[in-house]
Amino acid sequence: MKLPVGARIIGVGAGLPASVVKNSDLTRLVDTSDEWITTRTGIKERRIALDTETTSGLAIEAARDALGFAGIEADTIDLIIVATSTPDDLYPSTACKVQGAIGAVHAAAFDLEAACTGIVYALAVAHQFIGSGTYKRVLVIGADIHSRFLDWEDRNTCILFGDGAGAFVLEADEEGETGILSTYLRADGTGAHLLSIPNTGSAYPHTGTTPPRAVERYLQMNGKAIYNFAVQRVPEAVKTACESAGITVEDVDFLVPHQANIRIIKSAAERLGMSPEQLVTNVDEMGNTSAASIPLALWQAIQRDQIKVPSTICLVGFGAGLTWASAIVRWTARDHRRIQKKTEHTKESTDKRETQEV
Ligand code: COA
């Protein structure tokens, strides 16, 4: 359904822990090898938060970076949505912490939980708010610190995840054109048991005498089932988002999938007939950063000059819930800071030339 007002993405940003953990470091914790992790997942290293780093801290860093990219001030933001399943606390929301820290004094703020798919869900919600004319600028952040909920003695899971935050700034398009061409959101709660971080919420009875053992609060996953779910749902989500945007898969220039496993990404690309050059991935450097992974992958592709402006991009996420979602985006955003630097550089050389000529 076409919304009355267009929305486009004008900024993207990242917030990353400084600490890099390589596969070889993990061999000191569990019975694994760099070769096994690389061939089964494509992951070589990941960022892991220090004890002093928090989900809100990474989200704030990503928010500031995205605002800098867009060249706008925090007090012009109307709404902040943080997609996270690992918030600092049950409340206050991580979004409220971001709002306070960056000085987004006019913004409403809330968290949204759809696990690794959260960022695409949040983008869709932001699109609706802008599309209906309610808000003009929305900051959408995906932020997670999964390392706090991993059993570092379980080789099946601890090798997969990394920590980080990624952000998008969305703006109403005054010219009436839209940058978000379509969104597609799905869920299947019958698969809830396949991927979970149990005993961290109110379902765990407060007996006062038998707190859950640490290991009962760690991430639990049926890896094979999640793998099969992902390889089927990603192509479906891409095709459906294309159909509702009125384009075909051939019209998509770049696919930015959730960065869980390079084999899932390649299998989906193959089913869709996409070439390796069209894939945006950084799973080798970041691992699975959950809700942060899609903006982080796009952010890094922009740093590497992989993304041409303008281009048509498909974002596709999947994860616990089960949930999966996609969006078709007409990408027109340029890094305001780079443009400013270029302008200053050109002005400097013109001034120099003029001085020499005098
Ligand atoms: N190092 C070495 N061996 C490992 C290992 C590790 N880190 N993790 C598991 N193994 C072992 C298993 O114990 C198993 O041994 P066994 O045959 O003796 O029992 C063997 O490797 C093969 O395991 P299998 O489950 O067949 O591997 P796989 O090819 O399915 O890969 C995953 C496992 C987890 C990488 C893969 O299933 C996956 O990526 N699933 C999706 C997970 C995901 O993306 N989750 C997040 C979604 S948002």
Residues whose N, C-alpha, C, O or C-beta is under 5 A from the ligand:
A	BS01	COA	D31 T32 S33 W36 R40 T41 C116 R155 N156 I159 G223 K224 I226 Y227 A260 N261 F318 G319
